[in-house]
Amino acid sequence: MSRALNDSPLITEAIKAKVRESALALGYVPSRQAALFARSRSYTIGLVVPEYKSFPPFSRPYFPALLDGAVLGAEDRGFSITIVLDRVSRQVRDYLALLHSRTVDGLIFAVTPSDYGPFAELVDSGMPFVLIDNYHEGISSVDSRPTPGMRAAFSHAYNLGHRDIGYVTGDMSFRNAVDRLAAFRSLAAECGIEPRIEEGDFSRSSGYRAAGRLLSGSRKPTLIMTSSDRAALGVITYCNEKGIAVPSELSVIGYDNLYPAQDLVPSLSTVDHPISLSGRVGTELLADLIEGKERGPVQKWLDTGFVVRESTSHAPRGEGGD
C-alpha cells in the first residue's frame, strides 16, 4: 500500500488508483513518521542546552531567545526542534545514539566551553552539528563579532567624556568571554584609556561583587562596562544599595540586549548581541549540512550592534571629562 500511495514507479497506475480508492474508503492516513523513518531521516534537530543544578536553563532569557530563532529557521526548512539537556555525565556515545536511533538528524550546541576536546569524537564520527556562540577550527559554527558593538559603545562613552572605565569579564573558560575582553582591551588602547578590569562569570552576583571592588578604591570609574546584561544588573543593584545614582554618578553598559534590559530603571544601554538570529542561522546551516548542500566545516559570523538607553550619561564634571 505504501508504495502505491507514495506514487512508486514500480506500481502500475491502475493498481495505484485502486489502492487510493481503498485507502479513502477505510479512512487511512499515511504516517509521516513512518515515511521519514523509511527515508532514514527524522527531520528533527536537537538543540543541546546545559542542565544547571541551581536553576532551569529556560529561566534565563538567552535560551528562549536562541530557541525562537532556531524554531523559525527549522520551520523554514521543514524541520522540527527537540530540546536535549546536556548533563555533565553525558558522553559522546549518547549523542551518537540519538543519531543512530533516528531521533535527530543533527545537533546544535549552545553555551559550550572553549575546549575542543569534547567535540573531537563527534567530528570524527561525521555527525552533523553546529556550535552557537563558540567556534573551533574544523567545526561548523555561528558566532557574533563583539568588536562592532563594543566599538560603538566605546565611542558613545568617550563622547560623553568618560575616561575612567571599568570592565567586568565573563567566565573566561568560554571563548566569547575571552573575545569580549580582547575587544575591550584593544578599544581602550585605541582611546588611550587605562581601564580597571575585574573578573566575573556573566552572572548578576559577579557583577555585584565586581562593582564593589571597582568602586571601593581611590580611583573610581565613571562608567562600567560588563560582559553580560545580567552582570550589568548586578552593578546597578550594587549602586542602588550604596546610594550611587545611575547614570548621574556612574554610567553602566551591558552586553546582550536581552530582557529585562529595556525594562530596568534606568533602562540599560547595551551591546546588541543577535542571539535569535544566531539560532536561526545556525539551524539553517545545520539543515544544509544534513541535506548535503554544505560540506563542513563552515564558520559564519554575525555583527553586534549597540543600543543607547538611560543608563549612560555625561561623565561627572571633574571626574574623567576633558
ZIMOBEL-V75246 format. One record per residue. N is the residue number from 1. RES is the residue in three letters. SS is DSSP state (H for helix, E for strand, - for the rest). Layout:
# ZIMOBEL-V75246
N_RES_SS + N_RES_SS
This chain:
# ZIMOBEL-V75246
1_MET_- + 2_SER_H + 3_ARG_H + 4_ALA_H + 5_LEU_H + 6_ASN_- + 7_ASP_- + 8_SER_- + 9_PRO_- + 10_LEU_- + 11_ILE_- + 12_THR_- + 13_GLU_H + 14_ALA_H + 15_ILE_H + 16_LYS_H + 17_ALA_H + 18_LYS_H + 19_VAL_H + 20_ARG_H + 21_GLU_H + 22_SER_H + 23_ALA_H + 24_LEU_H + 25_ALA_H + 26_LEU_H + 27_GLY_- + 28_TYR_- + 29_VAL_- + 30_PRO_- + 31_SER_- + 32_ARG_H + 33_GLN_H + 34_ALA_H + 35_ALA_H + 36_LEU_H + 37_PHE_H + 38_ALA_H + 39_ARG_- + 40_SER_- + 41_ARG_- + 42_SER_- + 43_TYR_- + 44_THR_E + 45_ILE_E + 46_GLY_E + 47_LEU_E + 48_VAL_E + 49_VAL_E + 50_PRO_E + 51_GLU_- + 52_TYR_- + 53_LYS_- + 54_SER_- + 55_PHE_- + 56_PRO_- + 57_PRO_H + 58_PHE_H + 59_SER_H + 60_ARG_- + 61_PRO_H + 62_TYR_H + 63_PHE_H + 64_PRO_H + 65_ALA_H + 66_LEU_H + 67_LEU_H + 68_ASP_H + 69_GLY_H + 70_ALA_H + 71_VAL_H + 72_LEU_H + 73_GLY_H + 74_ALA_H + 75_GLU_H + 76_ASP_H + 77_ARG_- + 78_GLY_- + 79_PHE_- + 80_SER_E + 81_ILE_E + 82_THR_E + 83_ILE_E + 84_VAL_E + 85_LEU_E + 86_ASP_E + 87_ARG_- + 88_VAL_- + 89_SER_- + 90_ARG_- + 91_GLN_- + 92_VAL_H + 93_ARG_H + 94_ASP_H + 95_TYR_H + 96_LEU_H + 97_ALA_H + 98_LEU_H + 99_LEU_H + 100_HIS_H + 101_SER_- + 102_ARG_- + 103_THR_- + 104_VAL_- + 105_ASP_- + 106_GLY_E + 107_LEU_E + 108_ILE_E + 109_PHE_E + 110_ALA_E + 111_VAL_- + 112_THR_- + 113_PRO_- + 114_SER_- + 115_ASP_- + 116_TYR_- + 117_GLY_H + 118_PRO_H + 119_PHE_H + 120_ALA_H + 121_GLU_H + 122_LEU_H + 123_VAL_H + 124_ASP_H + 125_SER_H + 126_GLY_- + 127_MET_- + 128_PRO_- + 129_PHE_E + 130_VAL_E + 131_LEU_E + 132_ILE_E + 133_ASP_- + 134_ASN_- + 135_TYR_- + 136_HIS_- + 137_GLU_- + 138_GLY_- + 139_ILE_- + 140_SER_- + 141_SER_E + 142_VAL_E + 143_ASP_E + 144_SER_E + 145_ARG_E + 146_PRO_- + 147_THR_H + 148_PRO_H + 149_GLY_H + 150_MET_H + 151_ARG_H + 152_ALA_H + 153_ALA_H + 154_PHE_H + 155_SER_H + 156_HIS_H + 157_ALA_H + 158_TYR_H + 159_ASN_H + 160_LEU_- + 161_GLY_- + 162_HIS_- + 163_ARG_- + 164_ASP_- + 165_ILE_E + 166_GLY_E + 167_TYR_E + 168_VAL_E + 169_THR_- + 170_GLY_- + 171_ASP_- + 172_MET_- + 173_SER_- + 174_PHE_- + 175_ARG_H + 176_ASN_H + 177_ALA_H + 178_VAL_H + 179_ASP_H + 180_ARG_H + 181_LEU_H + 182_ALA_H + 183_ALA_H + 184_PHE_H + 185_ARG_H + 186_SER_H + 187_LEU_H + 188_ALA_H + 189_ALA_H + 190_GLU_H + 191_CYS_- + 192_GLY_- + 193_ILE_- + 194_GLU_- + 195_PRO_- + 196_ARG_E + 197_ILE_E + 198_GLU_E + 199_GLU_- + 200_GLY_- + 201_ASP_- + 202_PHE_- + 203_SER_- + 204_ARG_H + 205_SER_H + 206_SER_H + 207_GLY_H + 208_TYR_H + 209_ARG_H + 210_ALA_H + 211_ALA_H + 212_GLY_H + 213_ARG_H + 214_LEU_H + 215_LEU_- + 216_SER_- + 217_GLY_- + 218_SER_- + 219_ARG_- + 220_LYS_- + 221_PRO_- + 222_THR_- + 223_LEU_E + 224_ILE_E + 225_MET_E + 226_THR_E + 227_SER_- + 228_SER_- + 229_ASP_H + 230_ARG_H + 231_ALA_H + 232_ALA_H + 233_LEU_H + 234_GLY_H + 235_VAL_H + 236_ILE_H + 237_THR_H + 238_TYR_H + 239_CYS_H + 240_ASN_H + 241_GLU_H + 242_LYS_H + 243_GLY_- + 244_ILE_- + 245_ALA_- + 246_VAL_- + 247_PRO_- + 248_SER_- + 249_GLU_- + 250_LEU_- + 251_SER_E + 252_VAL_E + 253_ILE_E + 254_GLY_E + 255_TYR_E + 256_ASP_E + 257_ASN_- + 258_LEU_- + 259_TYR_- + 260_PRO_- + 261_ALA_H + 262_GLN_H + 263_ASP_H + 264_LEU_- + 265_VAL_- + 266_PRO_- + 267_SER_- + 268_LEU_- + 269_SER_E + 270_THR_E + 271_VAL_E + 272_ASP_E + 273_HIS_- + 274_PRO_- + 275_ILE_H + 276_SER_H + 277_LEU_H + 278_SER_H + 279_GLY_H + 280_ARG_H + 281_VAL_H + 282_GLY_H + 283_THR_H + 284_GLU_H + 285_LEU_H + 286_LEU_H + 287_ALA_H + 288_ASP_H + 289_LEU_H + 290_ILE_H + 291_GLU_- + 292_GLY_- + 293_LYS_- + 294_GLU_- + 295_ARG_- + 296_GLY_- + 297_PRO_- + 298_VAL_- + 299_GLN_E + 300_LYS_E + 301_TRP_E + 302_LEU_E + 303_ASP_E + 304_THR_- + 305_GLY_E + 306_PHE_E + 307_VAL_E + 308_VAL_- + 309_ARG_- + 310_GLU_- + 311_SER_- + 312_THR_- + 313_SER_- + 314_HIS_- + 315_ALA_- + 316_PRO_- + 317_ARG_- + 318_GLY_- + 319_GLU_- + 320_GLY_- + 321_GLY_- + 322_ASP_-
